Amino acid sequence: MSRDQALGALLLVAGIIGILIYGWLVFFTGWWMIVLQITAFVAIAAVLAIIAWIGYTLATTPPPKPMEEIEKELEKEQSESGTKEGTSEQTSEQKEGASDSKS
């Protein structure tokens, strides 16, 4: 049995034992009210913690750049790279266009 399979079997057994213990505590002991209260508290606290984490992330993350600004930067980079290539030698498109016009 590989290590992953052993871990999976352990988790399976632990989950089943947890279900049985929880069921016993809720249905067959006098602690059923406190067990349900703790369960409800943990469930609500988990949901509210996730909401708080989402709020924190939204509050602390800087807003994205507007699309217009990104497009201007891309155009600027393309025009700069195009002028550098054009001055040193013809681009492959220009070479292909010249060879097509000759034939």
N, C-alpha and C positions, 0 to 999 in steps of 0.2 A: 504494500500500500504506500503510495507516495505521500509526501508531507502535506500537500494540498488536500488530498482525500482524507487524511487523518484529521486535519483541521476542520474540514467540512463535516465529518462524522461527529466530532466533538461539539461543533456549533449546533448540529441537529439535536443531539442528546440534551445539550444545555437548554435549548429552546423548548423542547418538550417538557423537561423537568420544570422550567420556569412557568409554563402554562399550567401544569398540574398544581404547583405550589400556589400560584395566583388563584386558581379556581377553588382550591381548598380554603385559602384565606377568606375569599369572598363569600362562599356558600356554607362553610361548615365551622366557622369560628365566630366568636363574638366581636372580632375586630373588623368585620365587614365594612362598617361605616368609615373607619379611619383609612382602610385600604382604598376604598373608592374615592375618598377625599384626596389622598395622596396621588392617586392615579389621575384624577381630574386636574389637580394642581400642576403636576408634571407635564401633562398634555397641553394645557393652556400656556404654561410658562415656555414650553418649546416653541409653540406657534408665535407667541409674542416676541420671543428672542429672535426668531427668524425675521419678523417684521422690523424689529429694532436694527438688526444687522443690515437689512436692505436700506433702511432709512439712513444709517450711518454711511453706507457706501455711496448713496446718492448725494449726501451732504458734503462728503469729502472728495469726491471725484471731480476733477475740473471738467467744464463743459467742452464738448468737441468743437473743433474749428468749423465755421460755416463752409458749406460746399463751394461757394464762390471763391473763398480764400484758397482752398485746396486746389481748385482748378487753375487759379492764377499762378500758384507755385509750380504746378505741373507744366503749364505753358511756358513759364520762364525757364525751367530746366530743359525742356525740349528745344526751345529756341537757342539756348546756350550750347547745348550739345550739337545742334544742327549747324551752327556757325563754326564751331571748332572742326567738325568733319569736312565741311564745305571748303574751308580755306586750305587744308592740307592736301586733300585729294577728293575726287568725285565719290559720291556715295554709290552703293551698289544699284540703287534704283536709277540714278542718273546714268550709270554705265549701261544698264539694261535698256533704258529708253534710247540712248544714243545708238546702241547696236540694232535695236528694232527699227529705228528710222532709216538706217543705212540699207537694210535689206528690203 
